[in-house]
Amino acid sequence: MGNSAGRSDFEWVYTEQPHTQRRKEMLAKYPAIKALMRPDPHLKWMVLGMVLAQLLACRLVRGLAWRWLLFWAYAFGGCVNHSLTLAIHDISHNTAFGTGHPAHNRWFAIFANLPLGVPYASSFKKYHVDHHRYLGGDGLDVDVPTRLEGWLFCTPARKLLWLALQPFFYSLRPLCVNPKAMTRMEVFNALAQLAANATIFTLWGLKPMVYLLASSLLGLGLHPISGHFVAEHYMFLQGHETYSYYGPLNCITFNVGYHVEHHDFPSIPSCNLPLRPCPIHPGPPAPGPQRGPTKAARACLLCPWSKSVATLVMEVSKAAVIQADVYYHTYFGKILHS
């Protein structure tokens, strides 16, 4: 399936992840940042709108031919369900109802989970804590691909297959790398999902259920929005573990592109990450390395909004924060050929 493309091993580092120290230094110098750590008053309504939109779609797809059902599952449902997973990510940081109401956030995440077709929210919360605490930690951060994945998916064609199967690896990897006991909330999550699936099947038949499941599988697989899986933490400049994307897809992905900022301040809701003026963004990006003509043309064909790569040096920690607007170039290009 092609010659091996890329590294033969992970990049191993033996220092602490940078975000904890950066958070301490920035909060000490800019205590006003704490004012941004408040619930997002609009999050619950956006989630409600997306859940209702998928329920309406379930009713509408009943009479569609299978090929059109799969088309709309990719073009519309995939966007909505992927966006819902990112809403669940935001809710896992208690941004819907605040840190004073953790149970409200947990149950609301289960509600947001319903159009996905499979129970996800409670398990995601359990493992996402480790992703922030032990970023890149061997055997601790389950977002890091396993050695088997790195060995098996080592050619461009295999990497493309790996991207398409991302939902399966993302859900099964925790069970292999760092299995944990099932929690009571995970049981409630599964029961709520089974009840919702049974209700939809009883009311509208098989096609709506296939639509929801296909929306999740296609939307989290080889889909334009899924580029953030690669863009967030895959190493493109040596010495940098986290990257940010400031393009327009943030409008439908709960600002997941502001990933450096999110890891620096996970308690800040996604709606507040782009706020300016703010010490998180002390100034515009300084000129950085630019794409070559060939790469720029390829990126332009794949994403007309794509911008150049730039570097922003934070005043407090003097650590480079990479504005990795290599989103589509990364997703469809570099991940396959470097």
C-alpha positions in Angstrom: 0.0 0.0 0.0 2.9 2.4 -0.7 6.3 3.1 0.8 6.6 4.0 4.4 6.0 7.7 5.0 7.0 9.5 8.1 8.8 8.8 11.4 9.8 5.4 12.7 9.1 6.3 16.3 7.4 8.9 18.5 9.2 12.0 19.6 10.2 11.3 23.2 10.5 14.2 25.7 11.3 14.0 29.4 10.0 17.3 30.6 6.7 18.4 32.1 4.0 19.4 29.8 4.2 23.3 29.4 0.6 24.3 30.0 0.5 24.0 33.8 3.5 26.3 34.4 2.3 28.7 31.7 -1.1 28.9 33.5 0.5 29.7 36.8 2.7 32.4 35.3 0.0 34.0 33.3 -2.6 34.0 36.1 0.0 35.6 38.4 0.7 38.4 35.9 -2.9 38.7 34.6 -5.3 37.8 37.3 -8.1 39.4 35.2 -8.1 36.2 33.2 -10.1 34.5 35.9 -13.0 36.7 34.9 -13.3 34.6 31.7 -13.8 31.4 33.7 -17.5 31.6 33.8 -20.3 29.5 32.3 -21.3 30.0 28.7 -24.9 31.2 28.8 -25.6 30.2 25.2 -24.1 26.7 25.2 -27.2 24.9 26.4 -29.4 26.6 23.8 -27.0 25.8 20.9 -26.9 22.1 22.1 -30.7 22.0 22.3 -31.0 23.4 18.8 -28.6 20.8 17.4 -30.4 17.9 19.1 -33.8 19.1 17.8 -32.3 19.6 14.3 -31.2 15.9 14.3 -34.5 14.8 15.5 -36.2 16.7 12.7 -33.7 15.2 10.3 -34.6 11.7 11.6 -38.2 12.3 10.6 -37.3 13.7 7.2 -34.9 10.9 6.2 -37.5 8.1 6.6 -38.5 8.2 2.9 -35.1 8.9 1.4 -33.2 6.4 -0.8 -30.2 5.0 1.0 -27.7 6.8 -1.2 -29.3 10.2 -0.3 -29.6 9.2 3.3 -25.8 8.6 3.4 -25.2 11.8 1.5 -27.1 13.9 4.1 -25.5 11.9 6.9 -22.1 13.1 5.7 -23.0 16.6 4.5 -25.3 17.6 7.3 -25.5 15.0 10.1 -21.8 14.6 10.2 -21.3 18.3 10.8 -24.0 18.4 13.5 -22.8 15.2 15.4 -19.2 16.2 15.2 -20.1 19.6 16.6 -22.1 17.9 19.4 -19.0 15.9 20.4 -17.1 19.2 20.7 -20.0 20.6 22.7 -19.7 17.6 25.0 -16.0 18.4 25.3 -16.9 21.9 26.4 -19.5 20.6 28.8 -16.9 18.2 30.3 -15.1 21.3 31.6 -18.3 22.4 33.4 -18.9 25.3 31.1 -22.7 24.8 30.6 -23.8 25.3 34.2 -20.5 26.2 36.0 -18.2 24.4 38.3 -20.8 24.7 41.1 -23.2 22.3 39.4 -21.1 19.4 38.2 -24.1 17.0 38.1 -26.1 19.4 35.9 -23.2 19.4 33.4 -22.9 15.6 33.5 -26.6 15.0 32.8 -26.6 17.7 30.1 -23.7 16.0 28.4 -25.8 12.8 28.3 -28.6 14.8 26.6 -26.2 16.2 24.0 -25.0 12.6 23.4 -28.5 11.4 22.3 -28.1 12.1 18.5 -24.8 10.3 18.4 -26.4 6.9 18.6 -23.8 5.4 20.9 -23.0 6.3 24.6 -19.9 8.5 24.7 -20.2 11.6 27.0 -19.5 10.0 30.4 -16.6 7.9 29.2 -15.1 10.9 27.4 -15.2 13.0 30.6 -13.4 10.2 32.5 -10.5 10.0 30.1 -10.3 13.7 29.1 -9.2 14.7 32.6 -6.0 12.6 32.0 -5.5 14.2 28.6 -5.1 17.6 30.3 -3.2 16.3 33.3 -0.8 14.0 31.5 -0.6 15.5 28.0 1.3 13.1 25.8 2.0 10.8 28.8 2.9 7.2 27.8 0.1 4.9 28.9 -1.9 7.8 30.4 -3.0 10.1 27.6 -5.2 7.9 25.5 -5.4 10.5 22.7 -1.9 9.4 21.7 -1.9 6.6 19.1 -0.5 3.3 20.2 2.8 1.8 18.9 0.8 -0.7 16.9 -1.1 2.1 15.1 2.2 3.9 14.4 3.7 0.7 13.0 0.7 -0.5 11.0 -0.4 2.8 9.5 2.9 4.0 8.1 2.1 4.6 4.5 0.0 7.4 2.9 -2.8 4.9 2.0 -2.8 3.3 5.4 -2.8 6.7 7.1 -5.8 7.6 5.0 -7.5 4.5 6.2 -6.5 5.3 9.8 -8.2 8.7 9.4 -11.3 7.1 8.1 -11.5 4.7 11.0 -10.7 7.4 13.6 -14.0 6.9 15.5 -13.1 3.2 16.2 -9.5 4.0 17.3 -10.6 6.9 19.4 -13.3 4.8 21.3 -11.3 1.5 21.6 -7.9 2.9 22.4 -8.7 3.7 26.0 -9.8 0.1 26.7 -6.4 -1.1 25.5 -4.0 1.6 26.8 -5.5 2.6 30.2 -8.7 0.7 31.0 -10.8 2.0 33.9 -13.7 0.7 35.9 -17.1 1.6 34.6 -18.8 4.4 36.5 -22.4 4.8 37.4 -22.7 7.8 35.1 -21.5 5.6 32.2 -24.3 3.1 33.0 -26.9 6.0 33.0 -25.4 7.2 29.7 -25.8 3.8 28.1 -29.4 3.4 29.4 -30.4 6.8 28.2 -28.9 6.2 24.8 -30.6 2.8 24.5 -34.0 4.4 25.4 -33.5 7.1 22.9 -32.5 4.7 20.2 -35.5 2.4 20.9 -37.9 5.4 20.8 -36.6 6.6 17.5 -36.7 3.1 16.0 -40.2 2.6 17.3 -41.5 5.9 15.9 -39.7 6.2 12.6 -38.1 2.8 11.8 -34.6 1.8 10.8 -33.5 4.6 8.4 -33.3 7.3 11.1 -31.1 5.1 13.3 -28.8 4.4 10.4 -28.7 8.1 9.6 -27.7 9.0 13.2 -25.0 6.3 13.4 -23.7 7.1 9.9 -23.6 10.8 10.9 -21.3 10.0 13.8 -19.1 7.5 11.9 -18.7 9.7 8.8 -18.5 13.0 10.7 -15.8 11.8 13.0 -13.9 9.9 10.2 -12.6 11.2 6.9 -14.5 14.5 7.1 -13.2 18.1 6.8 -14.1 19.0 10.4 -12.1 16.0 11.7 -8.8 17.7 10.8 -8.6 19.1 14.4 -7.8 15.5 15.6 -4.5 15.8 13.7 -3.9 19.6 14.0 -4.1 19.8 17.8 -1.2 17.7 19.1 0.7 16.1 16.2 4.2 17.4 16.0 4.8 19.8 13.0 7.5 21.9 14.6 10.0 20.2 16.9 9.6 21.1 20.5 5.9 22.1 20.3 3.2 19.8 21.6 0.0 21.8 21.1 -1.1 23.9 18.1 -3.9 26.3 17.4 -6.1 27.0 14.4 -7.8 30.4 14.0 -9.9 29.8 10.9 -13.6 29.9 10.2 -14.3 26.3 11.1 -14.2 27.4 14.8 -17.6 28.9 14.2 -19.2 25.4 14.1 -16.7 23.5 16.3 -17.0 25.5 19.6 -13.6 27.1 19.0 -11.8 23.8 19.3 -9.1 25.4 17.1 -8.0 27.6 20.0 -6.2 24.6 21.4 -3.1 26.1 23.0 -5.4 28.6 24.8 -7.7 25.8 25.9 -4.9 23.7 27.4 -3.5 26.8 29.1 -6.9 27.6 30.6 -9.3 24.6 30.4 -11.8 26.4 32.7 -12.5 29.1 30.2 -15.5 28.2 28.0 -14.9 28.1 24.3 -16.9 31.2 23.6 -14.4 33.3 25.6 -11.2 31.9 24.1 -11.2 34.3 21.1 -11.9 37.4 23.2 -9.8 40.5 22.5 -8.3 42.5 24.0 -7.1 39.8 26.3 -3.7 38.8 27.7 -4.2 35.3 26.2 -3.6 37.1 22.9 -1.1 39.9 23.7 -0.6 40.8 20.0 -0.9 39.7 16.4 1.1 36.8 15.2 4.7 37.6 14.3 5.8 36.6 10.8 6.7 33.0 10.8 7.6 30.2 8.3 5.5 30.3 5.1 4.3 27.5 2.9 6.1 26.9 -0.3 4.2 27.5 -3.6 3.3 23.8 -4.1 2.0 23.3 -0.6 0.2 26.6 -0.7 -1.5 25.7 -3.9 -2.5 22.3 -2.5 -3.8 23.9 0.7 -5.7 26.5 -1.4 -7.4 23.7 -3.5 -8.4 21.9 -0.3 -9.4 24.9 1.7 -9.7 28.4 0.2 -9.6 29.9 3.7 -6.3 28.3 4.6 -3.7 30.8 5.9 0.1 30.7 6.4 1.8 29.3 9.5 2.8 31.9 12.0 4.5 32.0 15.4 3.3 33.9 18.4 5.6 34.5 21.3 3.8 34.8 24.6 5.1 37.7 26.8 4.8 35.8 30.1 6.5 32.4 29.5 8.5 33.3 26.4 7.3 30.0 25.0 6.3 29.8 21.3 2.7 29.2 20.5 2.2 28.0 17.0 -0.7 29.3 15.0 -1.0 26.1 13.1 -3.3 27.1 10.3 -2.1 24.0 8.5 -5.6 22.5 9.2 -6.4 21.1 5.7 -2.8 20.9 4.6 -2.2 18.9 7.7 -5.2 16.7 7.4 -5.0 15.8 3.8 -1.3 16.4 3.1 1.4 16.3 5.7 -0.1 13.5 7.7 0.1 11.4 4.6 3.5 12.3 3.3 5.7 13.3 6.2 
